[in-house]
């Protein structure tokens, strides 16, 4: 069990999977309706996507949530 002061950090494989699909950040951003900067911020861990955006990313990249995101 986690200590109360420890945070669960959501990590992702977005950059790797995006590259495997030969998509730029801009391409992926256009597919899911966000800015290129948002995709970059998610890839670097500066921003966690909403549940809706995470689902859209999974659909766009044809991956399950577990394949893209992990703690």
mmCIF file of the N, C-alpha and C atoms, coordinates in Angstrom:
data_MODEL
# 
_entry.id   MODEL 
# 
loop_
_atom_site.group_PDB 
_atom_site.id 
_atom_site.type_symbol 
_atom_site.label_atom_id 
_atom_site.label_alt_id 
_atom_site.label_comp_id 
_atom_site.label_asym_id 
_atom_site.label_entity_id 
_atom_site.label_seq_id 
_atom_site.pdbx_PDB_ins_code 
_atom_site.Cartn_x 
_atom_site.Cartn_y 
_atom_site.Cartn_z 
_atom_site.occupancy 
_atom_site.B_iso_or_equiv 
_atom_site.pdbx_formal_charge 
_atom_site.auth_seq_id 
_atom_site.auth_comp_id 
_atom_site.auth_asym_id 
_atom_site.auth_atom_id 
_atom_site.pdbx_PDB_model_num 
ATOM 1   N N  . UNK A 1 1  ? 0.841   -1.184 0.000   1.00 0.00 ? 1  UNK A N  1 
ATOM 2   C CA . UNK A 1 1  ? 0.000   0.000  0.000   1.00 0.00 ? 1  UNK A CA 1 
ATOM 3   C C  . UNK A 1 1  ? 0.882   1.242  0.000   1.00 0.00 ? 1  UNK A C  1 
ATOM 4   N N  . UNK A 1 2  ? 0.479   2.239  -0.758  1.00 0.00 ? 2  UNK A N  1 
ATOM 5   C CA . UNK A 1 2  ? 1.259   3.468  -0.879  1.00 0.00 ? 2  UNK A CA 1 
ATOM 6   C C  . UNK A 1 2  ? 1.144   4.311  0.385   1.00 0.00 ? 2  UNK A C  1 
ATOM 7   N N  . UNK A 1 3  ? 2.235   5.002  0.705   1.00 0.00 ? 3  UNK A N  1 
ATOM 8   C CA . UNK A 1 3  ? 2.192   5.976  1.782   1.00 0.00 ? 3  UNK A CA 1 
ATOM 9   C C  . UNK A 1 3  ? 1.250   7.102  1.359   1.00 0.00 ? 3  UNK A C  1 
ATOM 10  N N  . UNK A 1 4  ? 0.673   7.781  2.326   1.00 0.00 ? 4  UNK A N  1 
ATOM 11  C CA . UNK A 1 4  ? -0.265  8.852  1.998   1.00 0.00 ? 4  UNK A CA 1 
ATOM 12  C C  . UNK A 1 4  ? 0.374   9.968  1.193   1.00 0.00 ? 4  UNK A C  1 
ATOM 13  N N  . UNK A 1 5  ? 1.657   10.244 1.426   1.00 0.00 ? 5  UNK A N  1 
ATOM 14  C CA . UNK A 1 5  ? 2.292   11.365 0.737   1.00 0.00 ? 5  UNK A CA 1 
ATOM 15  C C  . UNK A 1 5  ? 2.903   10.969 -0.608  1.00 0.00 ? 5  UNK A C  1 
ATOM 16  N N  . UNK A 1 6  ? 2.843   9.704  -0.974  1.00 0.00 ? 6  UNK A N  1 
ATOM 17  C CA . UNK A 1 6  ? 3.350   9.263  -2.275  1.00 0.00 ? 6  UNK A CA 1 
ATOM 18  C C  . UNK A 1 6  ? 2.253   9.430  -3.321  1.00 0.00 ? 6  UNK A C  1 
ATOM 19  N N  . UNK A 1 7  ? 2.646   9.966  -4.466  1.00 0.00 ? 7  UNK A N  1 
ATOM 20  C CA . UNK A 1 7  ? 1.690   10.141 -5.549  1.00 0.00 ? 7  UNK A CA 1 
ATOM 21  C C  . UNK A 1 7  ? 1.797   8.991  -6.537  1.00 0.00 ? 7  UNK A C  1 
ATOM 22  N N  . UNK A 1 8  ? 0.672   8.625  -7.089  1.00 0.00 ? 8  UNK A N  1 
ATOM 23  C CA . UNK A 1 8  ? 0.683   7.692  -8.209  1.00 0.00 ? 8  UNK A CA 1 
ATOM 24  C C  . UNK A 1 8  ? 0.944   8.527  -9.452  1.00 0.00 ? 8  UNK A C  1 
ATOM 25  N N  . UNK A 1 9  ? 2.002   8.224  -10.151 1.00 0.00 ? 9  UNK A N  1 
ATOM 26  C CA . UNK A 1 9  ? 2.366   8.986  -11.334 1.00 0.00 ? 9  UNK A CA 1 
ATOM 27  C C  . UNK A 1 9  ? 1.984   8.186  -12.569 1.00 0.00 ? 9  UNK A C  1 
ATOM 28  N N  . UNK A 1 10 ? 1.185   8.807  -13.411 1.00 0.00 ? 10 UNK A N  1 
ATOM 29  C CA . UNK A 1 10 ? 0.754   8.159  -14.650 1.00 0.00 ? 10 UNK A CA 1 
ATOM 30  C C  . UNK A 1 10 ? 1.823   8.353  -15.716 1.00 0.00 ? 10 UNK A C  1 
ATOM 31  N N  . UNK A 1 11 ? 2.391   7.258  -16.166 1.00 0.00 ? 11 UNK A N  1 
ATOM 32  C CA . UNK A 1 11 ? 3.392   7.276  -17.232 1.00 0.00 ? 11 UNK A CA 1 
ATOM 33  C C  . UNK A 1 11 ? 2.709   6.856  -18.529 1.00 0.00 ? 11 UNK A C  1 
ATOM 34  N N  . UNK A 1 12 ? 3.379   7.106  -19.653 1.00 0.00 ? 12 UNK A N  1 
ATOM 35  C CA . UNK A 1 12 ? 2.771   6.691  -20.916 1.00 0.00 ? 12 UNK A CA 1 
ATOM 36  C C  . UNK A 1 12 ? 3.832   6.308  -21.938 1.00 0.00 ? 12 UNK A C  1 
ATOM 37  N N  . UNK A 1 13 ? 3.387   5.557  -22.930 1.00 0.00 ? 13 UNK A N  1 
ATOM 38  C CA . UNK A 1 13 ? 4.230   5.139  -24.059 1.00 0.00 ? 13 UNK A CA 1 
ATOM 39  C C  . UNK A 1 13 ? 3.786   5.856  -25.332 1.00 0.00 ? 13 UNK A C  1 
ATOM 40  N N  . UNK A 1 14 ? 3.191   7.026  -25.170 1.00 0.00 ? 14 UNK A N  1 
ATOM 41  C CA . UNK A 1 14 ? 2.605   7.739  -26.295 1.00 0.00 ? 14 UNK A CA 1 
ATOM 42  C C  . UNK A 1 14 ? 3.619   8.041  -27.394 1.00 0.00 ? 14 UNK A C  1 
ATOM 43  N N  . UNK A 1 15 ? 4.792   8.532  -27.011 1.00 0.00 ? 15 UNK A N  1 
ATOM 44  C CA . UNK A 1 15 ? 5.804   8.903  -28.016 1.00 0.00 ? 15 UNK A CA 1 
ATOM 45  C C  . UNK A 1 15 ? 6.244   7.696  -28.835 1.00 0.00 ? 15 UNK A C  1 
ATOM 46  N N  . UNK A 1 16 ? 6.473   6.579  -28.163 1.00 0.00 ? 16 UNK A N  1 
ATOM 47  C CA . UNK A 1 16 ? 6.924   5.360  -28.841 1.00 0.00 ? 16 UNK A CA 1 
ATOM 48  C C  . UNK A 1 16 ? 5.848   4.845  -29.795 1.00 0.00 ? 16 UNK A C  1 
ATOM 49  N N  . UNK A 1 17 ? 4.628   4.761  -29.301 1.00 0.00 ? 17 UNK A N  1 
ATOM 50  C CA . UNK A 1 17 ? 3.534   4.232  -30.125 1.00 0.00 ? 17 UNK A CA 1 
ATOM 51  C C  . UNK A 1 17 ? 3.240   5.178  -31.288 1.00 0.00 ? 17 UNK A C  1 
ATOM 52  N N  . UNK A 1 18 ? 3.276   6.479  -31.032 1.00 0.00 ? 18 UNK A N  1 
ATOM 53  C CA . UNK A 1 18 ? 3.056   7.456  -32.101 1.00 0.00 ? 18 UNK A CA 1 
ATOM 54  C C  . UNK A 1 18 ? 4.103   7.294  -33.200 1.00 0.00 ? 18 UNK A C  1 
ATOM 55  N N  . UNK A 1 19 ? 5.355   7.118  -32.801 1.00 0.00 ? 19 UNK A N  1 
ATOM 56  C CA . UNK A 1 19 ? 6.436   6.934  -33.778 1.00 0.00 ? 19 UNK A CA 1 
ATOM 57  C C  . UNK A 1 19 ? 6.247   5.643  -34.569 1.00 0.00 ? 19 UNK A C  1 
ATOM 58  N N  . UNK A 1 20 ? 5.809   4.576  -33.892 1.00 0.00 ? 20 UNK A N  1 
ATOM 59  C CA . UNK A 1 20 ? 5.557   3.302  -34.577 1.00 0.00 ? 20 UNK A CA 1 
ATOM 60  C C  . UNK A 1 20 ? 4.489   3.454  -35.652 1.00 0.00 ? 20 UNK A C  1 
ATOM 61  N N  . UNK A 1 21 ? 3.541   4.358  -35.427 1.00 0.00 ? 21 UNK A N  1 
ATOM 62  C CA . UNK A 1 21 ? 2.457   4.602  -36.383 1.00 0.00 ? 21 UNK A CA 1 
ATOM 63  C C  . UNK A 1 21 ? 2.841   5.671  -37.410 1.00 0.00 ? 21 UNK A C  1 
ATOM 64  N N  . UNK A 1 22 ? 4.093   6.146  -37.347 1.00 0.00 ? 22 UNK A N  1 
ATOM 65  C CA . UNK A 1 22 ? 4.587   7.190  -38.258 1.00 0.00 ? 22 UNK A CA 1 
ATOM 66  C C  . UNK A 1 22 ? 3.742   8.455  -38.221 1.00 0.00 ? 22 UNK A C  1 
ATOM 67  N N  . UNK A 1 23 ? 3.341   8.846  -37.019 1.00 0.00 ? 23 UNK A N  1 
ATOM 68  C CA . UNK A 1 23 ? 2.566   10.066 -36.837 1.00 0.00 ? 23 UNK A CA 1 
ATOM 69  C C  . UNK A 1 23 ? 3.429   11.128 -36.161 1.00 0.00 ? 23 UNK A C  1 
ATOM 70  N N  . UNK A 1 24 ? 3.278   12.378 -36.588 1.00 0.00 ? 24 UNK A N  1 
ATOM 71  C CA . UNK A 1 24 ? 3.922   13.479 -35.879 1.00 0.00 ? 24 UNK A CA 1 
ATOM 72  C C  . UNK A 1 24 ? 3.015   13.877 -34.712 1.00 0.00 ? 24 UNK A C  1 
ATOM 73  N N  . UNK A 1 25 ? 3.542   14.694 -33.816 1.00 0.00 ? 25 UNK A N  1 
ATOM 74  C CA . UNK A 1 25 ? 2.700   15.211 -32.737 1.00 0.00 ? 25 UNK A CA 1 
ATOM 75  C C  . UNK A 1 25 ? 1.516   15.973 -33.326 1.00 0.00 ? 25 UNK A C  1 
ATOM 76  N N  . UNK A 1 26 ? 1.778   16.724 -34.384 1.00 0.00 ? 26 UNK A N  1 
ATOM 77  C CA . UNK A 1 26 ? 0.709   17.484 -35.030 1.00 0.00 ? 26 UNK A CA 1 
ATOM 78  C C  . UNK A 1 26 ? -0.356  16.606 -35.647 1.00 0.00 ? 26 UNK A C  1 
ATOM 79  N N  . UNK A 1 27 ? 0.073   15.509 -36.290 1.00 0.00 ? 27 UNK A N  1 
ATOM 80  C CA . UNK A 1 27 ? -0.887  14.559 -36.877 1.00 0.00 ? 27 UNK A CA 1 
ATOM 81  C C  . UNK A 1 27 ? -1.803  13.984 -35.803 1.00 0.00 ? 27 UNK A C  1 
ATOM 82  N N  . UNK A 1 28 ? -1.187  13.516 -34.708 1.00 0.00 ? 28 UNK A N  1 
ATOM 83  C CA . UNK A 1 28 ? -1.964  12.909 -33.624 1.00 0.00 ? 28 UNK A CA 1 
ATOM 84  C C  . UNK A 1 28 ? -2.875  13.939 -32.974 1.00 0.00 ? 28 UNK A C  1 
ATOM 85  N N  . UNK A 1 29 ? -2.367  15.139 -32.781 1.00 0.00 ? 29 UNK A N  1 
ATOM 86  C CA . UNK A 1 29 ? -3.173  16.214 -32.190 1.00 0.00 ? 29 UNK A CA 1 
ATOM 87  C C  . UNK A 1 29 ? -4.419  16.474 -33.027 1.00 0.00 ? 29 UNK A C  1 
ATOM 88  N N  . UNK A 1 30 ? -4.253  16.521 -34.343 1.00 0.00 ? 30 UNK A N  1 
ATOM 89  C CA . UNK A 1 30 ? -5.389  16.760 -35.239 1.00 0.00 ? 30 UNK A CA 1 
ATOM 90  C C  . UNK A 1 30 ? -6.407  15.624 -35.146 1.00 0.00 ? 30 UNK A C  1 
ATOM 91  N N  . UNK A 1 31 ? -5.923  14.396 -35.011 1.00 0.00 ? 31 UNK A N  1 
ATOM 92  C CA . UNK A 1 31 ? -6.825  13.241 -34.921 1.00 0.00 ? 31 UNK A CA 1 
ATOM 93  C C  . UNK A 1 31 ? -7.707  13.285 -33.681 1.00 0.00 ? 31 UNK A C  1 
ATOM 94  N N  . UNK A 1 32 ? -7.156  13.800 -32.573 1.00 0.00 ? 32 UNK A N  1 
ATOM 95  C CA . UNK A 1 32 ? -7.906  13.781 -31.307 1.00 0.00 ? 32 UNK A CA 1 
ATOM 96  C C  . UNK A 1 32 ? -8.444  15.152 -30.896 1.00 0.00 ? 32 UNK A C  1 
ATOM 97  N N  . UNK A 1 33 ? -8.153  16.188 -31.695 1.00 0.00 ? 33 UNK A N  1 
ATOM 98  C CA . UNK A 1 33 ? -8.746  17.490 -31.438 1.00 0.00 ? 33 UNK A CA 1 
ATOM 99  C C  . UNK A 1 33 ? -8.082  18.326 -30.357 1.00 0.00 ? 33 UNK A C  1 
ATOM 100 N N  . UNK A 1 34 ? -6.768  18.198 -30.222 1.00 0.00 ? 34 UNK A N  1 
ATOM 101 C CA . UNK A 1 34 ? -6.023  19.028 -29.269 1.00 0.00 ? 34 UNK A CA 1 
ATOM 102 C C  . UNK A 1 34 ? -4.848  19.673 -29.998 1.00 0.00 ? 34 UNK A C  1 
ATOM 103 N N  . UNK A 1 35 ? -4.080  20.502 -29.294 1.00 0.00 ? 35 UNK A N  1 
ATOM 104 C CA . UNK A 1 35 ? -2.921  21.145 -29.919 1.00 0.00 ? 35 UNK A CA 1 
ATOM 105 C C  . UNK A 1 35 ? -1.713  20.211 -29.913 1.00 0.00 ? 35 UNK A C  1 
ATOM 106 N N  . UNK A 1 36 ? -0.760  20.507 -30.775 1.00 0.00 ? 36 UNK A N  1 
ATOM 107 C CA . UNK A 1 36 ? 0.492   19.757 -30.800 1.00 0.00 ? 36 UNK A CA 1 
ATOM 108 C C  . UNK A 1 36 ? 1.191   19.886 -29.453 1.00 0.00 ? 36 UNK A C  1 
ATOM 109 N N  . UNK A 1 37 ? 1.087   21.066 -28.843 1.00 0.00 ? 37 UNK A N  1 
ATOM 110 C CA . UNK A 1 37 ? 1.724   21.292 -27.542 1.00 0.00 ? 37 UNK A CA 1 
ATOM 111 C C  . UNK A 1 37 ? 1.133   20.378 -26.462 1.00 0.00 ? 37 UNK A C  1 
ATOM 112 N N  . UNK A 1 38 ? -0.155  20.114 -26.547 1.00 0.00 ? 38 UNK A N  1 
ATOM 113 C CA . UNK A 1 38 ? -0.790  19.210 -25.581 1.00 0.00 ? 38 UNK A CA 1 
ATOM 114 C C  . UNK A 1 38 ? -0.211  17.805 -25.710 1.00 0.00 ? 38 UNK A C  1 
ATOM 115 N N  . UNK A 1 39 ? -0.051  17.329 -26.933 1.00 0.00 ? 39 UNK A N  1 
ATOM 116 C CA . UNK A 1 39 ? 0.535   15.999 -27.152 1.00 0.00 ? 39 UNK A CA 1 
ATOM 117 C C  . UNK A 1 39 ? 1.959   15.974 -26.589 1.00 0.00 ? 39 UNK A C  1 
ATOM 118 N N  . UNK A 1 40 ? 2.732   17.016 -26.859 1.00 0.00 ? 40 UNK A N  1 
ATOM 119 C CA . UNK A 1 40 ? 4.096   17.098 -26.339 1.00 0.00 ? 40 UNK A CA 1 
ATOM 120 C C  . UNK A 1 40 ? 4.122   17.085 -24.824 1.00 0.00 ? 40 UNK A C  1 
ATOM 121 N N  . UNK A 1 41 ? 3.206   17.802 -24.201 1.00 0.00 ? 41 UNK A N  1 
ATOM 122 C CA . UNK A 1 41 ? 3.148   17.854 -22.733 1.00 0.00 ? 41 UNK A CA 1 
ATOM 123 C C  . UNK A 1 41 ? 2.763   16.510 -22.129 1.00 0.00 ? 41 UNK A C  1 
ATOM 124 N N  . UNK A 1 42 ? 1.885   15.779 -22.804 1.00 0.00 ? 42 UNK A N  1 
ATOM 125 C CA . UNK A 1 42 ? 1.519   14.437 -22.327 1.00 0.00 ? 42 UNK A CA 1 
ATOM 126 C C  . UNK A 1 42 ? 2.725   13.506 -22.457 1.00 0.00 ? 42 UNK A C  1 
ATOM 127 N N  . UNK A 1 43 ? 3.409   13.568 -23.592 1.00 0.00 ? 43 UNK A N  1 
ATOM 128 C CA . UNK A 1 43 ? 4.560   12.687 -23.826 1.00 0.00 ? 43 UNK A CA 1 
ATOM 129 C C  . UNK A 1 43 ? 5.668   12.908 -22.800 1.00 0.00 ? 43 UNK A C  1 
ATOM 130 N N  . UNK A 1 44 ? 5.868   14.140 -22.367 1.00 0.00 ? 44 UNK A N  1 
ATOM 131 C CA . UNK A 1 44 ? 6.938   14.434 -21.404 1.00 0.00 ? 44 UNK A CA 1 
ATOM 132 C C  . UNK A 1 44 ? 6.481   14.319 -19.956 1.00 0.00 ? 44 UNK A C  1 
ATOM 133 N N  . UNK A 1 45 ? 5.213   13.989 -19.751 1.00 0.00 ? 45 UNK A N  1 
ATOM 134 C CA . UNK A 1 45 ? 4.710   13.815 -18.392 1.00 0.00 ? 45 UNK A CA 1 
ATOM 135 C C  . UNK A 1 45 ? 4.356   15.106 -17.679 1.00 0.00 ? 45 UNK A C  1 
ATOM 136 N N  . UNK A 1 46 ? 4.337   16.216 -18.397 1.00 0.00 ? 46 UNK A N  1 
ATOM 137 C CA . UNK A 1 46 ? 3.982   17.498 -17.783 1.00 0.00 ? 46 UNK A CA 1 
ATOM 138 C C  . UNK A 1 46 ? 2.476   17.646 -17.615 1.00 0.00 ? 46 UNK A C  1 
ATOM 139 N N  . UNK A 1 47 ? 1.724   16.844 -18.353 1.00 0.00 ? 47 UNK A N  1 
ATOM 140 C CA . UNK A 1 47 ? 0.262   16.952 -18.347 1.00 0.00 ? 47 UNK A CA 1 
ATOM 141 C C  . UNK A 1 47 ? -0.334  15.556 -18.438 1.00 0.00 ? 47 UNK A C  1 
ATOM 142 N N  . UNK A 1 48 ? -1.313  15.270 -17.579 1.00 0.00 ? 48 UNK A N  1 
ATOM 143 C CA . UNK A 1 48 ? -2.034  14.006 -17.669 1.00 0.00 ? 48 UNK A CA 1 
ATOM 144 C C  . UNK A 1 48 ? -3.337  14.254 -18.421 1.00 0.00 ? 48 UNK A C  1 
ATOM 145 N N  . UNK A 1 49 ? -3.629  13.423 -19.408 1.00 0.00 ? 49 UNK A N  1 
ATOM 146 C CA . UNK A 1 49 ? -4.863  13.630 -20.173 1.00 0.00 ? 49 UNK A CA 1 
ATOM 147 C C  . UNK A 1 49 ? -6.092  13.319 -19.340 1.00 0.00 ? 49 UNK A C  1 
ATOM 148 N N  . UNK A 1 50 ? -7.193  13.952 -19.707 1.00 0.00 ? 50 UNK A N  1 
ATOM 149 C CA . UNK A 1 50 ? -8.475  13.598 -19.104 1.00 0.00 ? 50 UNK A CA 1 
ATOM 150 C C  . UNK A 1 50 ? -8.819  12.174 -19.536 1.00 0.00 ? 50 UNK A C  1 
ATOM 151 N N  . UNK A 1 51 ? -9.802  11.588 -18.892 1.00 0.00 ? 51 UNK A N  1 
ATOM 152 C CA . UNK A 1 51 ? -10.243 10.244 -19.284 1.00 0.00 ? 51 UNK A CA 1 
ATOM 153 C C  . UNK A 1 51 ? -10.706 10.243 -20.736 1.00 0.00 ? 51 UNK A C  1 
ATOM 154 N N  . UNK A 1 52 ? -11.422 11.301 -21.135 1.00 0.00 ? 52 UNK A N  1 
ATOM 155 C CA . UNK A 1 52 ? -11.923 11.391 -22.513 1.00 0.00 ? 52 UNK A CA 1 
ATOM 156 C C  . UNK A 1 52 ? -10.769 11.459 -23.509 1.00 0.00 ? 52 UNK A C  1 
ATOM 157 N N  . UNK A 1 53 ? -9.783  12.303 -23.223 1.00 0.00 ? 53 UNK A N  1 
ATOM 158 C CA . UNK A 1 53 ? -8.644  12.430 -24.135 1.00 0.00 ? 53 UNK A CA 1 
ATOM 159 C C  . UNK A 1 53 ? -7.836  11.136 -24.172 1.00 0.00 ? 53 UNK A C  1 
ATOM 160 N N  . UNK A 1 54 ? -7.658  10.491 -23.028 1.00 0.00 ? 54 UNK A N  1 
ATOM 161 C CA . UNK A 1 54 ? -6.937  9.216  -23.002 1.00 0.00 ? 54 UNK A CA 1 
ATOM 162 C C  . UNK A 1 54 ? -7.646  8.190  -23.888 1.00 0.00 ? 54 UNK A C  1 
ATOM 163 N N  . UNK A 1 55 ? -8.969  8.153  -23.813 1.00 0.00 ? 55 UNK A N  1 
ATOM 164 C CA . UNK A 1 55 ? -9.745  7.226  -24.645 1.00 0.00 ? 55 UNK A CA 1 
ATOM 165 C C  . UNK A 1 55 ? -9.579  7.561  -26.128 1.00 0.00 ? 55 UNK A C  1 
ATOM 166 N N  . UNK A 1 56 ? -9.636  8.854  -26.468 1.00 0.00 ? 56 UNK A N  1 
ATOM 167 C CA . UNK A 1 56 ? -9.452  9.261  -27.862 1.00 0.00 ? 56 UNK A CA 1 
ATOM 168 C C  . UNK A 1 56 ? -8.061  8.884  -28.369 1.00 0.00 ? 56 UNK A C  1 
ATOM 169 N N  . UNK A 1 57 ? -7.049  9.030  -27.528 1.00 0.00 ? 57 UNK A N  1 
ATOM 170 C CA . UNK A 1 57 ? -5.687  8.641  -27.913 1.00 0.00 ? 57 UNK A CA 1 
ATOM 171 C C  . UNK A 1 57 ? -5.608  7.133  -28.159 1.00 0.00 ? 57 UNK A C  1 
ATOM 172 N N  . UNK A 1 58 ? -6.243  6.359  -27.295 1.00 0.00 ? 58 UNK A N  1 
ATOM 173 C CA . UNK A 1 58 ? -6.256  4.902  -27.467 1.00 0.00 ? 58 UNK A CA 1 
ATOM 174 C C  . UNK A 1 58 ? -6.917  4.521  -28.785 1.00 0.00 ? 58 UNK A C  1 
ATOM 175 N N  . UNK A 1 59 ? -8.029  5.161  -29.099 1.00 0.00 ? 59 UNK A N  1 
ATOM 176 C CA . UNK A 1 59 ? -8.736  4.863  -30.344 1.00 0.00 ? 59 UNK A CA 1 
ATOM 177 C C  . UNK A 1 59 ? -7.880  5.265  -31.541 1.00 0.00 ? 59 UNK A C  1 
ATOM 178 N N  . UNK A 1 60 ? -7.320  6.462  -31.493 1.00 0.00 ? 60 UNK A N  1 
ATOM 179 C CA . UNK A 1 60 ? -6.522  6.963  -32.617 1.00 0.00 ? 60 UNK A CA 1 
ATOM 180 C C  . UNK A 1 60 ? -5.296  6.097  -32.883 1.00 0.00 ? 60 UNK A C  1 
ATOM 181 N N  . UNK A 1 61 ? -4.717  5.539  -31.814 1.00 0.00 ? 61 UNK A N  1 
ATOM 182 C CA . UNK A 1 61 ? -3.501  4.741  -31.950 1.00 0.00 ? 61 UNK A CA 1 
ATOM 183 C C  . UNK A 1 61 ? -3.775  3.237  -31.963 1.00 0.00 ? 61 UNK A C  1 
ATOM 184 N N  . UNK A 1 62 ? -5.064  2.864  -31.879 1.00 0.00 ? 62 UNK A N  1 
ATOM 185 C CA . UNK A 1 62 ? -5.480  1.462  -31.890 1.00 0.00 ? 62 UNK A CA 1 
ATOM 186 C C  . UNK A 1 62 ? -4.779  0.660  -30.793 1.00 0.00 ? 62 UNK A C  1 
ATOM 187 N N  . UNK A 1 63 ? -4.786  1.217  -29.590 1.00 0.00 ? 63 UNK A N  1 
ATOM 188 C CA . UNK A 1 63 ? -4.177  0.567  -28.432 1.00 0.00 ? 63 UNK A CA 1 
ATOM 189 C C  . UNK A 1 63 ? -5.156  0.586  -27.269 1.00 0.00 ? 63 UNK A C  1 
ATOM 190 N N  . UNK A 1 64 ? -4.983  -0.349 -26.337 1.00 0.00 ? 64 UNK A N  1 
ATOM 191 C CA . UNK A 1 64 ? -5.777  -0.320 -25.113 1.00 0.00 ? 64 UNK A CA 1 
ATOM 192 C C  . UNK A 1 64 ? -5.164  0.702  -24.160 1.00 0.00 ? 64 UNK A C  1 
ATOM 193 N N  . UNK A 1 65 ? -5.931  1.077  -23.144 1.00 0.00 ? 65 UNK A N  1 
ATOM 194 C CA . UNK A 1 65 ? -5.418  2.009  -22.133 1.00 0.00 ? 65 UNK A CA 1 
ATOM 195 C C  . UNK A 1 65 ? -4.139  1.457  -21.507 1.00 0.00 ? 65 UNK A C  1 
ATOM 196 N N  . UNK A 1 66 ? -4.155  0.176  -21.196 1.00 0.00 ? 66 UNK A N  1 
ATOM 197 C CA . UNK A 1 66 ? -3.001  -0.459 -20.540 1.00 0.00 ? 66 UNK A CA 1 
ATOM 198 C C  . UNK A 1 66 ? -1.765  -0.480 -21.435 1.00 0.00 ? 66 UNK A C  1 
ATOM 199 N N  . UNK A 1 67 ? -1.971  -0.483 -22.744 1.00 0.00 ? 67 UNK A N  1 
ATOM 200 C CA . UNK A 1 67 ? -0.836  -0.458 -23.668 1.00 0.00 ? 67 UNK A CA 1 
ATOM 201 C C  . UNK A 1 67 ? -0.207  0.934  -23.762 1.00 0.00 ? 67 UNK A C  1 
ATOM 202 N N  . UNK A 1 68 ? -0.986  1.968  -23.488 1.00 0.00 ? 68 UNK A N  1 
ATOM 203 C CA . UNK A 1 68 ? -0.480  3.335  -23.582 1.00 0.00 ? 68 UNK A CA 1 
ATOM 204 C C  . UNK A 1 68 ? -0.067  3.938  -22.245 1.00 0.00 ? 68 UNK A C  1 
ATOM 205 N N  . UNK A 1 69 ? -0.812  3.605  -21.190 1.00 0.00 ? 69 UNK A N  1 
ATOM 206 C CA . UNK A 1 69 ? -0.602  4.244  -19.888 1.00 0.00 ? 69 UNK A CA 1 
ATOM 207 C C  . UNK A 1 69 ? -0.313  3.230  -18.799 1.00 0.00 ? 69 UNK A C  1 
ATOM 208 N N  . UNK A 1 70 ? 0.530   3.615  -17.843 1.00 0.00 ? 70 UNK A N  1 
ATOM 209 C CA . UNK A 1 70 ? 0.843   2.738  -16.708 1.00 0.00 ? 70 UNK A CA 1 
ATOM 210 C C  . UNK A 1 70 ? 1.306   3.579  -15.530 1.00 0.00 ? 70 UNK A C  1 
ATOM 211 N N  . UNK A 1 71 ? 1.207   3.002  -14.331 1.00 0.00 ? 71 UNK A N  1 
ATOM 212 C CA . UNK A 1 71 ? 1.666   3.676  -13.110 1.00 0.00 ? 71 UNK A CA 1 
ATOM 213 C C  . UNK A 1 71 ? 3.020   3.180  -12.709 1.00 0.00 ? 71 UNK A C  1 
# 
